[in-house]
Amino acid sequence: MRASARPDLLIAAHDLLRRHGLPRRGGPPADAEIREALAGNLCRCTGYEKILEAVRLAADRWQESAP
């Protein structure tokens, strides 16, 4: 992934996880929710599947770390 795409994707993913109530209330967002949250961010260098996996992993780890 190019450096120009990273900040926008990270901000969109973080915003999604916060809106979803993590790290305390909700579980991880569904794939459809992740895709919708990242839809406005274009990444030309990679498939979005790895990005989706990373958001899922971040959600799981964030949930596990909650007190």
Steps between C-alpha positions, in 0.01 A plus 500: 500500500633841408573748773242740359214254560596398853395805705152513349445127546626507858279793592196339336565167676552667838183705458304185410624313806419794729151540351449128544554536873839335533678421717218441747145475367484327170677223325695543182318655203374280220690489172226702330542777759877501451465518122252786526724694741801464268310551175614859451869409519672390184799269523653407166782278621331220688182305523264614769483152654823555694371837618174338615699233684703770674187684616350174629823421686516851648139469619565162662818616673344823616206308646734254677698783657194668654488494880 
